[in-house]
Amino acid sequence: MKNSLKSIGFFRTHKSYLINLQYLSEMECEGNKCQLILKTPKKTFIIPLSRRNKTKLKGNLSIR
């Protein structure tokens, strides 16, 4: 299931969070702590990003 969700644009940001990358608006980092801002047509969400998954996400999005 994990790979099938990844193939349609989902990403695990933390052990408790799985996001749809289509709604990813920005990433904010302060020191070692990072969070993602997701914006849907009706609501904005702030989601934590683990240090391990930060590296994976940057690789997925080709960000340094």
PDB file of N, H, CA, C and O in Angstrom:
ATOM      1  N   MET A   1       0.829  -1.195   0.000  1.00  0.00           N
ATOM      2  CA  MET A   1       0.000   0.000   0.000  1.00  0.00           C
ATOM      3  C   MET A   1       0.872   1.258   0.000  1.00  0.00           C
ATOM      4  O   MET A   1       0.548   2.238  -0.671  1.00  0.00           O
ATOM      5  N   LYS A   2       1.970   1.233   0.745  1.00  0.00           N
ATOM      6  H   LYS A   2       2.234   0.438   1.289  1.00  0.00           H
ATOM      7  CA  LYS A   2       2.838   2.394   0.854  1.00  0.00           C
ATOM      8  C   LYS A   2       3.344   2.852  -0.519  1.00  0.00           C
ATOM      9  O   LYS A   2       3.324   4.046  -0.820  1.00  0.00           O
ATOM     10  N   ASN A   3       3.792   1.916  -1.342  1.00  0.00           N
ATOM     11  H   ASN A   3       3.808   0.947  -1.097  1.00  0.00           H
ATOM     12  CA  ASN A   3       4.304   2.271  -2.666  1.00  0.00           C
ATOM     13  C   ASN A   3       3.205   2.744  -3.603  1.00  0.00           C
ATOM     14  O   ASN A   3       3.444   3.615  -4.439  1.00  0.00           O
ATOM     15  N   SER A   4       2.007   2.188  -3.479  1.00  0.00           N
ATOM     16  H   SER A   4       1.813   1.481  -2.800  1.00  0.00           H
ATOM     17  CA  SER A   4       0.930   2.615  -4.361  1.00  0.00           C
ATOM     18  C   SER A   4       0.496   4.045  -4.034  1.00  0.00           C
ATOM     19  O   SER A   4       0.142   4.800  -4.940  1.00  0.00           O
ATOM     20  N   LEU A   5       0.520   4.426  -2.765  1.00  0.00           N
ATOM     21  H   LEU A   5       0.808   3.813  -2.029  1.00  0.00           H
ATOM     22  CA  LEU A   5       0.184   5.807  -2.394  1.00  0.00           C
ATOM     23  C   LEU A   5       1.275   6.763  -2.847  1.00  0.00           C
ATOM     24  O   LEU A   5       0.986   7.875  -3.290  1.00  0.00           O
ATOM     25  N   LYS A   6       2.518   6.340  -2.738  1.00  0.00           N
ATOM     26  H   LYS A   6       2.753   5.437  -2.378  1.00  0.00           H
ATOM     27  CA  LYS A   6       3.633   7.174  -3.183  1.00  0.00           C
ATOM     28  C   LYS A   6       3.523   7.461  -4.678  1.00  0.00           C
ATOM     29  O   LYS A   6       3.814   8.570  -5.127  1.00  0.00           O
ATOM     30  N   SER A   7       3.108   6.472  -5.432  1.00  0.00           N
ATOM     31  H   SER A   7       2.872   5.571  -5.067  1.00  0.00           H
ATOM     32  CA  SER A   7       3.021   6.638  -6.883  1.00  0.00           C
ATOM     33  C   SER A   7       1.930   7.626  -7.305  1.00  0.00           C
ATOM     34  O   SER A   7       1.959   8.130  -8.427  1.00  0.00           O
ATOM     35  N   ILE A   8       0.972   7.908  -6.421  1.00  0.00           N
ATOM     36  H   ILE A   8       0.948   7.499  -5.508  1.00  0.00           H
ATOM     37  CA  ILE A   8      -0.072   8.872  -6.777  1.00  0.00           C
ATOM     38  C   ILE A   8       0.078  10.194  -6.031  1.00  0.00           C
ATOM     39  O   ILE A   8      -0.867  10.981  -5.964  1.00  0.00           O
ATOM     40  N   GLY A   9       1.277  10.444  -5.463  1.00  0.00           N
ATOM     41  H   GLY A   9       2.044   9.805  -5.518  1.00  0.00           H
ATOM     42  CA  GLY A   9       1.567  11.761  -4.917  1.00  0.00           C
ATOM     43  C   GLY A   9       1.445  11.946  -3.420  1.00  0.00           C
ATOM     44  O   GLY A   9       1.351  13.081  -2.951  1.00  0.00           O
ATOM     45  N   PHE A  10       1.444  10.865  -2.655  1.00  0.00           N
ATOM     46  H   PHE A  10       1.520   9.944  -3.036  1.00  0.00           H
ATOM     47  CA  PHE A  10       1.384  10.980  -1.205  1.00  0.00           C
ATOM     48  C   PHE A  10       2.771  10.784  -0.620  1.00  0.00           C
ATOM     49  O   PHE A  10       3.613  10.110  -1.213  1.00  0.00           O
ATOM     50  N   PHE A  11       3.010  11.383   0.563  1.00  0.00           N
ATOM     51  H   PHE A  11       2.325  11.930   1.045  1.00  0.00           H
ATOM     52  CA  PHE A  11       4.319  11.318   1.203  1.00  0.00           C
ATOM     53  C   PHE A  11       4.138  11.268   2.716  1.00  0.00           C
ATOM     54  O   PHE A  11       3.336  12.018   3.273  1.00  0.00           O
ATOM     55  N   ARG A  12       4.884  10.381   3.383  1.00  0.00           N
ATOM     56  H   ARG A  12       5.536   9.772   2.931  1.00  0.00           H
ATOM     57  CA  ARG A  12       4.834  10.297   4.841  1.00  0.00           C
ATOM     58  C   ARG A  12       5.805  11.318   5.417  1.00  0.00           C
ATOM     59  O   ARG A  12       7.014  11.218   5.209  1.00  0.00           O
ATOM     60  N   THR A  13       5.278  12.301   6.142  1.00  0.00           N
ATOM     61  H   THR A  13       4.296  12.382   6.311  1.00  0.00           H
ATOM     62  CA  THR A  13       6.109  13.358   6.713  1.00  0.00           C
ATOM     63  C   THR A  13       6.591  13.016   8.114  1.00  0.00           C
ATOM     64  O   THR A  13       7.618  13.516   8.571  1.00  0.00           O
ATOM     65  N   HIS A  14       5.837  12.160   8.785  1.00  0.00           N
ATOM     66  H   HIS A  14       5.002  11.753   8.413  1.00  0.00           H
ATOM     67  CA  HIS A  14       6.086  11.820  10.182  1.00  0.00           C
ATOM     68  C   HIS A  14       5.366  10.498  10.407  1.00  0.00           C
ATOM     69  O   HIS A  14       4.524  10.121   9.592  1.00  0.00           O
ATOM     70  N   LYS A  15       5.664   9.793  11.468  1.00  0.00           N
ATOM     71  H   LYS A  15       6.348  10.099  12.130  1.00  0.00           H
ATOM     72  CA  LYS A  15       5.023   8.486  11.653  1.00  0.00           C
ATOM     73  C   LYS A  15       3.497   8.573  11.735  1.00  0.00           C
ATOM     74  O   LYS A  15       2.808   7.585  11.482  1.00  0.00           O
ATOM     75  N   SER A  16       2.974   9.728  12.082  1.00  0.00           N
ATOM     76  H   SER A  16       3.534  10.531  12.287  1.00  0.00           H
ATOM     77  CA  SER A  16       1.527   9.884  12.212  1.00  0.00           C
ATOM     78  C   SER A  16       0.877  10.657  11.072  1.00  0.00           C
ATOM     79  O   SER A  16      -0.335  10.871  11.089  1.00  0.00           O
ATOM     80  N   TYR A  17       1.660  11.078  10.084  1.00  0.00           N
ATOM     81  H   TYR A  17       2.644  10.904  10.070  1.00  0.00           H
ATOM     82  CA  TYR A  17       1.114  11.941   9.031  1.00  0.00           C
ATOM     83  C   TYR A  17       1.484  11.453   7.638  1.00  0.00           C
ATOM     84  O   TYR A  17       2.627  11.084   7.368  1.00  0.00           O
ATOM     85  N   LEU A  18       0.489  11.462   6.769  1.00  0.00           N
ATOM     86  H   LEU A  18      -0.439  11.761   6.988  1.00  0.00           H
ATOM     87  CA  LEU A  18       0.654  11.156   5.358  1.00  0.00           C
ATOM     88  C   LEU A  18      -0.024  12.294   4.614  1.00  0.00           C
ATOM     89  O   LEU A  18      -1.195  12.581   4.861  1.00  0.00           O
ATOM     90  N   ILE A  19       0.703  12.953   3.697  1.00  0.00           N
ATOM     91  H   ILE A  19       1.655  12.719   3.497  1.00  0.00           H
ATOM     92  CA  ILE A  19       0.129  14.123   3.029  1.00  0.00           C
ATOM     93  C   ILE A  19       0.035  13.908   1.525  1.00  0.00           C
ATOM     94  O   ILE A  19       0.753  13.091   0.949  1.00  0.00           O
ATOM     95  N   ASN A  20      -0.862  14.655   0.911  1.00  0.00           N
ATOM     96  H   ASN A  20      -1.445  15.319   1.379  1.00  0.00           H
ATOM     97  CA  ASN A  20      -0.973  14.715  -0.534  1.00  0.00           C
ATOM     98  C   ASN A  20      -0.093  15.888  -0.975  1.00  0.00           C
ATOM     99  O   ASN A  20      -0.371  17.038  -0.635  1.00  0.00           O
ATOM    100  N   LEU A  21       0.957  15.598  -1.725  1.00  0.00           N
ATOM    101  H   LEU A  21       1.184  14.664  -2.002  1.00  0.00           H
ATOM    102  CA  LEU A  21       1.910  16.641  -2.128  1.00  0.00           C
ATOM    103  C   LEU A  21       1.284  17.723  -3.010  1.00  0.00           C
ATOM    104  O   LEU A  21       1.855  18.803  -3.167  1.00  0.00           O
ATOM    105  N   GLN A  22       0.136  17.441  -3.574  1.00  0.00           N
ATOM    106  H   GLN A  22      -0.327  16.564  -3.446  1.00  0.00           H
ATOM    107  CA  GLN A  22      -0.560  18.426  -4.401  1.00  0.00           C
ATOM    108  C   GLN A  22      -0.905  19.684  -3.596  1.00  0.00           C
ATOM    109  O   GLN A  22      -0.983  20.779  -4.153  1.00  0.00           O
ATOM    110  N   TYR A  23      -1.110  19.523  -2.286  1.00  0.00           N
ATOM    111  H   TYR A  23      -1.046  18.633  -1.833  1.00  0.00           H
ATOM    112  CA  TYR A  23      -1.511  20.644  -1.440  1.00  0.00           C
ATOM    113  C   TYR A  23      -0.347  21.298  -0.700  1.00  0.00           C
ATOM    114  O   TYR A  23      -0.555  22.251   0.051  1.00  0.00           O
ATOM    115  N   LEU A  24       0.868  20.804  -0.898  1.00  0.00           N
ATOM    116  H   LEU A  24       1.037  20.030  -1.508  1.00  0.00           H
ATOM    117  CA  LEU A  24       2.031  21.374  -0.227  1.00  0.00           C
ATOM    118  C   LEU A  24       2.292  22.789  -0.729  1.00  0.00           C
ATOM    119  O   LEU A  24       2.482  23.013  -1.924  1.00  0.00           O
ATOM    120  N   SER A  25       2.298  23.732   0.193  1.00  0.00           N
ATOM    121  H   SER A  25       2.144  23.551   1.164  1.00  0.00           H
ATOM    122  CA  SER A  25       2.483  25.133  -0.152  1.00  0.00           C
ATOM    123  C   SER A  25       3.901  25.604   0.167  1.00  0.00           C
ATOM    124  O   SER A  25       4.543  26.260  -0.653  1.00  0.00           O
ATOM    125  N   GLU A  26       4.388  25.263   1.365  1.00  0.00           N
ATOM    126  H   GLU A  26       3.867  24.729   2.031  1.00  0.00           H
ATOM    127  CA  GLU A  26       5.733  25.688   1.747  1.00  0.00           C
ATOM    128  C   GLU A  26       6.279  24.833   2.880  1.00  0.00           C
ATOM    129  O   GLU A  26       5.541  24.105   3.544  1.00  0.00           O
ATOM    130  N   MET A  27       7.596  24.935   3.087  1.00  0.00           N
ATOM    131  H   MET A  27       8.196  25.526   2.547  1.00  0.00           H
ATOM    132  CA  MET A  27       8.271  24.255   4.171  1.00  0.00           C
ATOM    133  C   MET A  27       8.978  25.311   5.003  1.00  0.00           C
ATOM    134  O   MET A  27       9.717  26.138   4.468  1.00  0.00           O
ATOM    135  N   GLU A  28       8.753  25.285   6.315  1.00  0.00           N
ATOM    136  H   GLU A  28       8.153  24.613   6.749  1.00  0.00           H
ATOM    137  CA  GLU A  28       9.397  26.225   7.231  1.00  0.00           C
ATOM    138  C   GLU A  28      10.299  25.444   8.170  1.00  0.00           C
ATOM    139  O   GLU A  28       9.872  24.466   8.783  1.00  0.00           O
ATOM    140  N   CYS A  29      11.548  25.880   8.280  1.00  0.00           N
ATOM    141  H   CYS A  29      11.895  26.674   7.781  1.00  0.00           H
ATOM    142  CA  CYS A  29      12.500  25.220   9.177  1.00  0.00           C
ATOM    143  C   CYS A  29      13.125  26.244  10.108  1.00  0.00           C
ATOM    144  O   CYS A  29      13.478  27.349   9.698  1.00  0.00           O
ATOM    145  N   GLU A  30      13.255  25.856  11.363  1.00  0.00           N
ATOM    146  H   GLU A  30      12.968  24.958  11.697  1.00  0.00           H
ATOM    147  CA  GLU A  30      13.931  26.673  12.363  1.00  0.00           C
ATOM    148  C   GLU A  30      14.795  25.729  13.180  1.00  0.00           C
ATOM    149  O   GLU A  30      14.284  24.948  13.982  1.00  0.00           O
ATOM    150  N   GLY A  31      16.090  25.801  12.977  1.00  0.00           N
ATOM    151  H   GLY A  31      16.505  26.436  12.326  1.00  0.00           H
ATOM    152  CA  GLY A  31      16.983  24.843  13.616  1.00  0.00           C
ATOM    153  C   GLY A  31      16.741  23.460  13.036  1.00  0.00           C
ATOM    154  O   GLY A  31      16.733  23.288  11.817  1.00  0.00           O
ATOM    155  N   ASN A  32      16.544  22.477  13.899  1.00  0.00           N
ATOM    156  H   ASN A  32      16.551  22.617  14.889  1.00  0.00           H
ATOM    157  CA  ASN A  32      16.275  21.108  13.445  1.00  0.00           C
ATOM    158  C   ASN A  32      14.796  20.832  13.218  1.00  0.00           C
ATOM    159  O   ASN A  32      14.446  19.786  12.671  1.00  0.00           O
ATOM    160  N   LYS A  33      13.931  21.737  13.620  1.00  0.00           N
ATOM    161  H   LYS A  33      14.216  22.586  14.064  1.00  0.00           H
ATOM    162  CA  LYS A  33      12.491  21.505  13.504  1.00  0.00           C
ATOM    163  C   LYS A  33      11.948  22.084  12.208  1.00  0.00           C
ATOM    164  O   LYS A  33      12.189  23.245  11.878  1.00  0.00           O
ATOM    165  N   CYS A  34      11.217  21.262  11.490  1.00  0.00           N
ATOM    166  H   CYS A  34      11.021  20.319  11.758  1.00  0.00           H
ATOM    167  CA  CYS A  34      10.593  21.706  10.238  1.00  0.00           C
ATOM    168  C   CYS A  34       9.112  21.382  10.266  1.00  0.00           C
ATOM    169  O   CYS A  34       8.674  20.429  10.912  1.00  0.00           O
ATOM    170  N   GLN A  35       8.362  22.186   9.561  1.00  0.00           N
ATOM    171  H   GLN A  35       8.717  22.960   9.036  1.00  0.00           H
ATOM    172  CA  GLN A  35       6.933  21.926   9.387  1.00  0.00           C
ATOM    173  C   GLN A  35       6.537  22.285   7.969  1.00  0.00           C
ATOM    174  O   GLN A  35       7.171  23.110   7.311  1.00  0.00           O
ATOM    175  N   LEU A  36       5.478  21.645   7.521  1.00  0.00           N
ATOM    176  H   LEU A  36       4.964  20.975   8.055  1.00  0.00           H
ATOM    177  CA  LEU A  36       4.968  21.891   6.178  1.00  0.00           C
ATOM    178  C   LEU A  36       3.641  22.629   6.276  1.00  0.00           C
ATOM    179  O   LEU A  36       2.840  22.386   7.179  1.00  0.00           O
ATOM    180  N   ILE A  37       3.430  23.524   5.339  1.00  0.00           N
ATOM    181  H   ILE A  37       4.080  23.721   4.606  1.00  0.00           H
ATOM    182  CA  ILE A  37       2.160  24.237   5.248  1.00  0.00           C
ATOM    183  C   ILE A  37       1.410  23.651   4.060  1.00  0.00           C
ATOM    184  O   ILE A  37       1.892  23.702   2.928  1.00  0.00           O
ATOM    185  N   LEU A  38       0.234  23.097   4.316  1.00  0.00           N
ATOM    186  H   LEU A  38      -0.158  23.056   5.235  1.00  0.00           H
ATOM    187  CA  LEU A  38      -0.607  22.550   3.265  1.00  0.00           C
ATOM    188  C   LEU A  38      -1.838  23.428   3.150  1.00  0.00           C
ATOM    189  O   LEU A  38      -2.467  23.759   4.155  1.00  0.00           O
ATOM    190  N   LYS A  39      -2.177  23.800   1.946  1.00  0.00           N
ATOM    191  H   LYS A  39      -1.666  23.532   1.130  1.00  0.00           H
ATOM    192  CA  LYS A  39      -3.354  24.640   1.725  1.00  0.00           C
ATOM    193  C   LYS A  39      -4.331  23.916   0.809  1.00  0.00           C
ATOM    194  O   LYS A  39      -4.002  23.549  -0.319  1.00  0.00           O
ATOM    195  N   THR A  40      -5.530  23.723   1.321  1.00  0.00           N
ATOM    196  H   THR A  40      -5.797  24.021   2.237  1.00  0.00           H
ATOM    197  CA  THR A  40      -6.614  23.172   0.527  1.00  0.00           C
ATOM    198  C   THR A  40      -7.549  24.332   0.205  1.00  0.00           C
ATOM    199  O   THR A  40      -7.383  25.420   0.756  1.00  0.00           O
ATOM    200  N   PRO A  41      -8.511  24.130  -0.658  1.00  0.00           N
ATOM    201  CA  PRO A  41      -9.432  25.243  -0.957  1.00  0.00           C
ATOM    202  C   PRO A  41     -10.168  25.782   0.270  1.00  0.00           C
ATOM    203  O   PRO A  41     -10.561  26.948   0.287  1.00  0.00           O
ATOM    204  N   LYS A  42     -10.357  24.954   1.291  1.00  0.00           N
ATOM    205  H   LYS A  42     -10.037  24.006   1.278  1.00  0.00           H
ATOM    206  CA  LYS A  42     -11.137  25.387   2.452  1.00  0.00           C
ATOM    207  C   LYS A  42     -10.335  25.617   3.725  1.00  0.00           C
ATOM    208  O   LYS A  42     -10.806  26.312   4.625  1.00  0.00           O
ATOM    209  N   LYS A  43      -9.124  25.047   3.825  1.00  0.00           N
ATOM    210  H   LYS A  43      -8.740  24.482   3.094  1.00  0.00           H
ATOM    211  CA  LYS A  43      -8.415  25.099   5.093  1.00  0.00           C
ATOM    212  C   LYS A  43      -6.902  25.044   4.891  1.00  0.00           C
ATOM    213  O   LYS A  43      -6.423  24.546   3.872  1.00  0.00           O
ATOM    214  N   THR A  44      -6.155  25.558   5.867  1.00  0.00           N
ATOM    215  H   THR A  44      -6.544  25.962   6.695  1.00  0.00           H
ATOM    216  CA  THR A  44      -4.694  25.479   5.876  1.00  0.00           C
ATOM    217  C   THR A  44      -4.272  24.599   7.048  1.00  0.00           C
ATOM    218  O   THR A  44      -4.804  24.722   8.151  1.00  0.00           O
ATOM    219  N   PHE A  45      -3.306  23.705   6.797  1.00  0.00           N
ATOM    220  H   PHE A  45      -2.875  23.605   5.900  1.00  0.00           H
ATOM    221  CA  PHE A  45      -2.828  22.782   7.814  1.00  0.00           C
ATOM    222  C   PHE A  45      -1.333  22.980   8.029  1.00  0.00           C
ATOM    223  O   PHE A  45      -0.595  23.278   7.090  1.00  0.00           O
ATOM    224  N   ILE A  46      -0.894  22.811   9.277  1.00  0.00           N
ATOM    225  H   ILE A  46      -1.494  22.569  10.039  1.00  0.00           H
ATOM    226  CA  ILE A  46       0.528  22.826   9.609  1.00  0.00           C
ATOM    227  C   ILE A  46       0.868  21.414  10.079  1.00  0.00           C
ATOM    228  O   ILE A  46       0.316  20.921  11.062  1.00  0.00           O
ATOM    229  N   ILE A  47       1.787  20.775   9.354  1.00  0.00           N
ATOM    230  H   ILE A  47       2.235  21.176   8.555  1.00  0.00           H
ATOM    231  CA  ILE A  47       2.118  19.372   9.583  1.00  0.00           C
ATOM    232  C   ILE A  47       3.597  19.252   9.949  1.00  0.00           C
ATOM    233  O   ILE A  47       4.435  19.846   9.271  1.00  0.00           O
ATOM    234  N   PRO A  48       3.946  18.501  11.002  1.00  0.00           N
ATOM    235  CA  PRO A  48       5.356  18.335  11.349  1.00  0.00           C
ATOM    236  C   PRO A  48       6.084  17.480  10.312  1.00  0.00           C
ATOM    237  O   PRO A  48       5.485  16.615   9.673  1.00  0.00           O
ATOM    238  N   LEU A  49       7.368  17.732  10.158  1.00  0.00           N
ATOM    239  H   LEU A  49       7.855  18.435  10.677  1.00  0.00           H
ATOM    240  CA  LEU A  49       8.214  16.979   9.238  1.00  0.00           C
ATOM    241  C   LEU A  49       9.398  16.437  10.024  1.00  0.00           C
ATOM    242  O   LEU A  49      10.166  17.208  10.599  1.00  0.00           O
ATOM    243  N   SER A  50       9.552  15.122  10.053  1.00  0.00           N
ATOM    244  H   SER A  50       8.928  14.495   9.586  1.00  0.00           H
ATOM    245  CA  SER A  50      10.668  14.529  10.795  1.00  0.00           C
ATOM    246  C   SER A  50      11.984  14.833  10.088  1.00  0.00           C
ATOM    247  O   SER A  50      12.006  15.090   8.885  1.00  0.00           O
ATOM    248  N   ARG A  51      13.080  14.800  10.844  1.00  0.00           N
ATOM    249  H   ARG A  51      13.063  14.591  11.821  1.00  0.00           H
ATOM    250  CA  ARG A  51      14.401  15.075  10.260  1.00  0.00           C
ATOM    251  C   ARG A  51      14.734  14.066   9.163  1.00  0.00           C
ATOM    252  O   ARG A  51      15.263  14.440   8.117  1.00  0.00           O
ATOM    253  N   ARG A  52      14.433  12.808   9.394  1.00  0.00           N
ATOM    254  H   ARG A  52      14.003  12.505  10.244  1.00  0.00           H
ATOM    255  CA  ARG A  52      14.716  11.765   8.408  1.00  0.00           C
ATOM    256  C   ARG A  52      13.912  11.992   7.124  1.00  0.00           C
ATOM    257  O   ARG A  52      14.441  11.858   6.021  1.00  0.00           O
ATOM    258  N   ASN A  53      12.645  12.333   7.278  1.00  0.00           N
ATOM    259  H   ASN A  53      12.215  12.442   8.174  1.00  0.00           H
ATOM    260  CA  ASN A  53      11.790  12.511   6.103  1.00  0.00           C
ATOM    261  C   ASN A  53      12.017  13.852   5.409  1.00  0.00           C
ATOM    262  O   ASN A  53      11.619  14.030   4.258  1.00  0.00           O
ATOM    263  N   LYS A  54      12.648  14.785   6.095  1.00  0.00           N
ATOM    264  H   LYS A  54      12.971  14.640   7.030  1.00  0.00           H
ATOM    265  CA  LYS A  54      13.003  16.062   5.467  1.00  0.00           C
ATOM    266  C   LYS A  54      13.950  15.813   4.292  1.00  0.00           C
ATOM    267  O   LYS A  54      13.772  16.375   3.211  1.00  0.00           O
ATOM    268  N   THR A  55      14.949  14.972   4.511  1.00  0.00           N
ATOM    269  H   THR A  55      15.094  14.516   5.388  1.00  0.00           H
ATOM    270  CA  THR A  55      15.911  14.636   3.461  1.00  0.00           C
ATOM    271  C   THR A  55      15.210  13.921   2.305  1.00  0.00           C
ATOM    272  O   THR A  55      15.473  14.213   1.138  1.00  0.00           O
ATOM    273  N   LYS A  56      14.326  12.994   2.631  1.00  0.00           N
ATOM    274  H   LYS A  56      14.113  12.757   3.579  1.00  0.00           H
ATOM    275  CA  LYS A  56      13.591  12.257   1.593  1.00  0.00           C
ATOM    276  C   LYS A  56      12.693  13.200   0.784  1.00  0.00           C
ATOM    277  O   LYS A  56      12.614  13.095  -0.440  1.00  0.00           O
ATOM    278  N   LEU A  57      12.027  14.112   1.475  1.00  0.00           N
ATOM    279  H   LEU A  57      12.092  14.197   2.470  1.00  0.00           H
ATOM    280  CA  LEU A  57      11.130  15.047   0.780  1.00  0.00           C
ATOM    281  C   LEU A  57      11.919  15.957  -0.156  1.00  0.00           C
ATOM    282  O   LEU A  57      11.512  16.190  -1.295  1.00  0.00           O
ATOM    283  N   LYS A  58      13.034  16.463   0.322  1.00  0.00           N
ATOM    284  H   LYS A  58      13.365  16.274   1.247  1.00  0.00           H
ATOM    285  CA  LYS A  58      13.859  17.321  -0.534  1.00  0.00           C
ATOM    286  C   LYS A  58      14.324  16.562  -1.766  1.00  0.00           C
ATOM    287  O   LYS A  58      14.382  17.130  -2.857  1.00  0.00           O
ATOM    288  N   GLY A  59      14.654  15.294  -1.609  1.00  0.00           N
ATOM    289  H   GLY A  59      14.607  14.832  -0.723  1.00  0.00           H
ATOM    290  CA  GLY A  59      15.041  14.469  -2.753  1.00  0.00           C
ATOM    291  C   GLY A  59      13.894  14.272  -3.730  1.00  0.00           C
ATOM    292  O   GLY A  59      14.087  14.314  -4.945  1.00  0.00           O
ATOM    293  N   ASN A  60      12.696  14.055  -3.191  1.00  0.00           N
ATOM    294  H   ASN A  60      12.539  14.021  -2.204  1.00  0.00           H
ATOM    295  CA  ASN A  60      11.496  13.900  -4.029  1.00  0.00           C
ATOM    296  C   ASN A  60      11.197  15.155  -4.826  1.00  0.00           C
ATOM    297  O   ASN A  60      10.776  15.087  -5.981  1.00  0.00           O
ATOM    298  N   LEU A  61      11.417  16.300  -4.198  1.00  0.00           N
ATOM    299  H   LEU A  61      11.759  16.354  -3.260  1.00  0.00           H
ATOM    300  CA  LEU A  61      11.078  17.576  -4.840  1.00  0.00           C
ATOM    301  C   LEU A  61      12.273  18.237  -5.508  1.00  0.00           C
ATOM    302  O   LEU A  61      12.156  19.334  -6.055  1.00  0.00           O
ATOM    303  N   SER A  62      13.418  17.574  -5.466  1.00  0.00           N
ATOM    304  H   SER A  62      13.513  16.683  -5.021  1.00  0.00           H
ATOM    305  CA  SER A  62      14.667  18.100  -6.050  1.00  0.00           C
ATOM    306  C   SER A  62      15.045  19.460  -5.457  1.00  0.00           C
ATOM    307  O   SER A  62      15.345  20.406  -6.185  1.00  0.00           O
ATOM    308  N   ILE A  63      15.026  19.540  -4.124  1.00  0.00           N
ATOM    309  H   ILE A  63      14.782  18.771  -3.533  1.00  0.00           H
ATOM    310  CA  ILE A  63      15.390  20.758  -3.394  1.00  0.00           C
ATOM    311  C   ILE A  63      16.676  20.483  -2.630  1.00  0.00           C
ATOM    312  O   ILE A  63      16.892  19.374  -2.142  1.00  0.00           O
ATOM    313  N   ARG A  64      17.517  21.484  -2.531  1.00  0.00           N
ATOM    314  H   ARG A  64      17.341  22.385  -2.928  1.00  0.00           H
ATOM    315  CA  ARG A  64      18.747  21.318  -1.749  1.00  0.00           C
ATOM    316  C   ARG A  64      18.535  21.649  -0.317  1.00  0.00           C
ATOM    317  O   ARG A  64      19.468  21.563   0.481  1.00  0.00           O
TER     318      ARG A  64
END
